[in-house]
Structure formats: structure tokens, C-alpha cells
């Protein structure tokens, strides 16, 4: 019995270590994404400064044909070459990439802020008036659409978190009580229930294993909630599937009720972020 307890303790420690490692990986991924976001912002700001500086040097850009002639005449001028190489549309697309990346990282306020900045900066770019007007309208639609989607996502996540917290409380009670009621007990006949023979140590062993398994479910539920909060939806779905499989291995009726609650949580379809109208307008 002592050897069994030692094995159970080692397995429990290994499970806790694995779950702690999963939490650490989620944190590291979040840090890497944040650094990438800052790098993209720095590159976008640098290109924007270059474009504005060049446009100030040449406030009245020539027509395409005239630009080609002036380019051939000023082939040795670095400013002229750079002016021809920078396309305002490239800068607009890069800033939209930054907005998309911010939305993926659930930096909604940051994404809306960048869209507002892009809306203002459009007046500084050498674009056709009709295109500018269309971009302004598309940006306004994107801002409203993002706000609506964020509100819907927030309400959905609150529902999921509430159900998860209720499930967590039930798991805590089950771990403390340590009771187990087999699912098939009601379906058995009187004589089948009467002549059930089990070793004396088996019920105690099952109850001990059940408490450890439920504790693992509780920890995995915590990891799943953290993944949902950080927008890691694939990891979130994977954790819920593993919880369902673990609970399905338990024979008691209460564990199956818990499994049904997890399946109910998993049944929520994650609301996706919409495709930006501004990007669709640019054809990218």
C-alpha cells in the first residue's frame, strides 16, 4: 500500500509539473507576440516618417509620366530614387497588418487606436481623393464592426467563465467528499447488486485515484480558462477535449454529469474576428 501511495504521489507531481509547464508556455507565447507587435509598430512608424519627410521635400508630386521622366533625369539623386520607391499603399497595408496582428492578440483598444491614426494619416498620403474617401468610409465601418465583435466576445467569455467557475466549485466539493456512485448501479437488478464481490482495498484505491483525477481536471480547467483569456483558442479546445476524455474514464454518475457540463462549455462557438473592410477595399 505504501508503494502504491508513493507511485500515486509521483504521478500527481508529474501532472502538476506538466500543467505548470503548459502555463509557462502560454506566458512565453504571449511575451513573444507582444515583442513582435512592438517591432511591427516601430517599422511602420519609421516608414511613415520617411514618407512624410519626402512628401514635405516634394509637396506637389508629378504625374506618373512626368515622374518617370524626372526619375531618368535625376537617377543619381537619392531623394528622387527613394520617393519613387515608396508607395503610400504599401504603408497603408503595413499599418493594416499591424491592426490585424493586434486583433489576433486581443489588443482591441490598440487596434482601434491604430485605425484612428491611419484615418488621420490618409490626408498626408498622395492618394486619389475618391480612394481617400472610400478608405475613410471603410475604416469607419471597421471601427464599428470591431467594437460590436468585441462586445459580443466579451459577453460570451463572461458566460463561459461563469460556467467554468461553477464547474470548479463542484470539482472542489467532489474532491473533498471523495464519494463515488457508479453509473450502472441503477440499471442492475437486485441480485446483481447483492452479489458484488470486491477486494477490501479496491474501493479505497478507486476513491484515491478519483480524487487525483478530479484534481487534474481542475488544473486543466484552469489552464483552459487561461488559454481562453489569452485568445489561444486551439489550446483552449484541446484542453477541454482532454478534460472530457479524462472524465469519461470515471465510472460514477457525478463524473459523467461533470463531463456533460464541460461539453456544454465546449459547445460555445468562438466568435471570429471579421475581415477588415479596408483590407478588402485594397484587394489584400
C-alpha positions in Angstrom: 0.0 0.0 0.0 2.9 2.4 0.8 4.4 1.7 -2.6 1.1 2.5 -4.3 0.8 5.8 -2.4 4.3 6.7 -3.5 3.5 6.0 -7.1 0.3 8.0 -6.9 2.1 10.9 -5.3 4.8 10.8 -8.1 2.2 10.7 -10.8 0.3 13.6 -9.2 3.5 15.7 -9.0 4.3 14.9 -12.7 0.8 16.0 -13.7 1.2 19.3 -11.8 4.6 19.9 -13.3 3.2 19.3 -16.8 0.3 21.7 -16.2 2.7 24.3 -14.8 4.8 23.9 -18.0 1.7 24.5 -20.1 1.0 27.7 -18.2 4.6 28.8 -18.7 4.4 28.1 -22.5 1.3 30.3 -22.7 3.0 33.1 -20.9 6.1 32.8 -23.2 4.0 32.9 -26.3 2.2 36.0 -25.1 5.6 37.7 -24.5 6.9 36.8 -28.0 3.7 38.1 -29.6 4.0 41.4 -27.7 7.6 41.8 -28.8 6.6 41.2 -32.5 3.8 43.7 -32.2 6.2 46.3 -30.9 8.6 45.6 -33.8 5.9 45.9 -36.4 4.8 49.2 -34.8 8.4 50.5 -34.9 8.8 49.6 -38.6 5.5 51.2 -39.5 6.4 54.4 -37.7 9.8 54.5 -39.4 8.3 54.1 -42.9 5.7 56.7 -42.2 8.3 59.2 -41.0 10.3 58.6 -44.2 7.3 59.1 -46.4 6.1 62.3 -44.7 9.6 63.7 -44.9 9.9 63.0 -48.6 6.5 64.4 -49.3 7.4 67.6 -47.5 10.5 67.9 -49.7 8.3 67.4 -52.8 4.8 68.8 -51.8 3.4 68.6 -55.4 4.3 65.1 -56.7 4.3 64.9 -60.5 2.1 62.8 -62.7 3.2 59.2 -63.4 4.6 60.2 -66.9 6.4 63.2 -65.5 7.6 61.2 -62.6 9.2 58.7 -65.0 11.0 61.5 -66.9 12.2 63.2 -63.8 13.4 59.8 -62.5 15.5 59.2 -65.5 16.9 62.8 -65.3 17.6 62.5 -61.6 18.8 58.9 -61.5 21.8 59.9 -59.3 19.7 61.7 -56.7 19.0 59.5 -53.6 15.9 61.5 -52.6 14.3 61.1 -56.0 15.0 57.4 -56.1 13.6 56.9 -52.6 10.5 58.9 -53.5 9.8 56.7 -56.4 10.3 53.5 -54.5 7.9 54.3 -51.6 4.3 53.7 -52.4 1.7 55.1 -49.9 -0.4 51.9 -50.5 2.4 49.8 -49.1 2.4 51.8 -45.9 -1.4 51.6 -45.6 -1.2 47.8 -46.0 1.6 47.6 -43.4 -0.5 49.5 -40.9 -3.5 47.2 -41.6 -1.2 44.3 -40.9 -0.4 45.9 -37.6 -4.1 46.2 -36.9 -4.8 42.6 -37.8 -1.9 41.4 -35.6 -3.3 43.4 -32.7 -6.7 41.9 -33.1 -5.2 38.4 -33.1 -3.6 39.2 -29.8 -6.8 40.7 -28.4 -5.3 44.1 -28.2 -8.6 45.7 -29.3 -8.0 49.1 -27.9 -4.6 49.2 -29.6 -6.2 48.1 -33.0 -8.9 50.8 -32.8 -6.2 53.4 -31.9 -4.1 52.4 -35.0 -7.2 52.6 -37.3 -7.9 56.1 -36.0 -4.3 57.1 -36.6 -4.4 55.6 -40.1 -7.7 57.5 -40.8 -5.9 60.8 -39.9 -2.7 60.0 -41.8 -4.5 59.2 -45.0 -4.7 63.0 -45.7 -0.9 63.1 -45.7 -0.6 60.4 -48.4 -0.5 61.1 -52.1 -3.7 59.2 -52.9 -6.6 60.0 -55.2 -9.5 61.9 -53.5 -12.0 59.2 -54.3 -9.8 56.5 -52.9 -9.2 58.5 -49.7 -13.0 58.9 -49.3 -13.5 55.2 -49.7 -10.8 54.4 -47.3 -12.3 56.8 -44.7 -15.6 55.1 -45.0 -14.1 51.6 -44.8 -12.1 52.5 -41.7 -15.3 53.8 -40.0 -17.1 50.5 -40.8 -14.2 48.5 -39.4 -14.1 50.5 -36.2 -17.8 49.9 -35.6 -17.5 46.2 -36.6 -14.6 45.7 -34.2 -16.5 47.3 -31.3 -19.6 45.1 -31.9 -17.5 42.0 -32.2 -15.5 42.8 -29.0 -18.8 43.3 -27.1 -20.2 40.0 -28.3 -17.0 38.2 -27.5 -16.8 39.8 -24.0 -20.4 38.7 -23.2 -19.7 35.1 -24.5 -16.4 34.8 -22.5 -18.3 36.0 -19.3 -20.8 33.2 -19.8 -18.0 30.6 -20.3 -16.1 31.9 -17.3 -19.2 31.7 -15.2 -19.9 28.1 -16.2 -16.2 27.3 -15.6 -16.3 28.8 -12.1 -19.4 26.8 -11.2 -17.7 23.6 -12.5 -14.6 24.4 -10.5 -16.7 24.7 -7.3 -18.4 21.4 -8.0 -15.0 19.8 -8.6 -13.7 21.2 -5.3 -16.6 19.7 -3.4 -16.3 16.3 -5.1 -12.5 16.2 -4.2 -13.3 16.9 -0.6 -16.2 14.5 -0.3 -14.5 11.6 -2.1 -17.7 9.8 -2.7 -18.4 7.7 -5.8 -21.6 6.3 -7.2 -21.3 4.0 -10.3 -23.4 4.9 -13.3 -24.6 1.4 -13.8 -25.9 0.8 -10.2 -29.4 1.8 -11.0 -29.6 -0.4 -14.1 -28.5 -3.6 -12.3 -31.0 -6.0 -10.8 -31.4 -6.5 -7.1 -29.5 -9.9 -7.1 -26.6 -8.4 -9.2 -26.2 -5.6 -6.7 -26.4 -8.1 -3.8 -23.7 -10.5 -5.0 -21.0 -7.9 -5.9 -17.6 -9.0 -4.5 -14.6 -6.7 -4.4 -11.3 -6.8 -2.6 -11.4 -4.6 0.5 -8.6 -2.3 -0.8 -10.2 -1.7 -4.2 -12.8 0.9 -3.1 -10.2 2.9 -1.2 -7.9 2.7 -4.2 -10.6 3.9 -6.6 -11.5 6.8 -4.4 -7.9 7.9 -4.1 -7.4 7.7 -7.8 -10.7 9.6 -8.4 -9.6 12.5 -6.2 -6.3 12.7 -8.1 -8.0 12.6 -11.4 -10.5 15.3 -10.4 -7.7 17.4 -9.2 -6.0 17.1 -12.6 -9.3 18.0 -14.3 -9.5 21.1 -12.1 -6.0 22.1 -13.0 -6.6 21.5 -16.7 -9.7 23.6 -16.4 -7.6 26.4 -15.0 -5.2 26.1 -18.0 -8.1 26.1 -20.4 -9.6 29.3 -18.9 -6.2 31.0 -19.1 -5.9 30.0 -22.8 -9.3 31.4 -23.5 -8.4 34.7 -21.8 -5.3 35.0 -23.9 -7.1 34.1 -27.1 -5.3 30.7 -27.6 -8.5 29.1 -28.9 -6.8 26.0 -30.3 -5.1 25.3 -27.0 -8.5 26.0 -25.2 -10.4 23.5 -27.3 -7.6 20.9 -26.9 -7.7 21.3 -23.1 -11.5 20.9 -23.0 -11.2 17.7 -25.1 -8.7 16.2 -22.8 -10.9 17.1 -19.8 -13.8 15.3 -21.4 -11.7 12.2 -22.1 -10.5 12.1 -18.5 -14.0 12.4 -17.1 -15.3 9.8 -19.5 -12.8 7.3 -17.9 -14.5 7.6 -14.5 -17.4 5.2 -13.8 -19.5 7.3 -11.4 -22.6 9.3 -12.3 -21.3 12.5 -10.9 -18.2 12.4 -13.1 -20.5 12.0 -16.1 -22.5 15.0 -15.1 -19.3 16.9 -14.9 -18.4 15.7 -18.4 -21.7 17.0 -19.7 -21.1 20.4 -18.2 -17.7 20.5 -19.9 -19.3 19.5 -23.2 -21.8 22.4 -22.7 -18.9 24.8 -22.2 -17.1 23.4 -25.3 -20.4 23.9 -27.3 -19.9 27.7 -27.4 -18.6 28.6 -30.8 -15.9 31.2 -30.6 -16.9 34.4 -32.3 -14.3 35.1 -35.0 -12.8 38.5 -35.8 -14.2 39.9 -39.1 -12.1 40.6 -42.1 -11.3 44.3 -42.3 -13.3 46.2 -44.9 -10.3 48.4 -45.5 -8.2 45.4 -46.5 -10.9 44.1 -48.8 -11.1 47.5 -50.4 -7.3 47.3 -51.2 -7.7 43.8 -52.5 -5.3 42.3 -50.0 
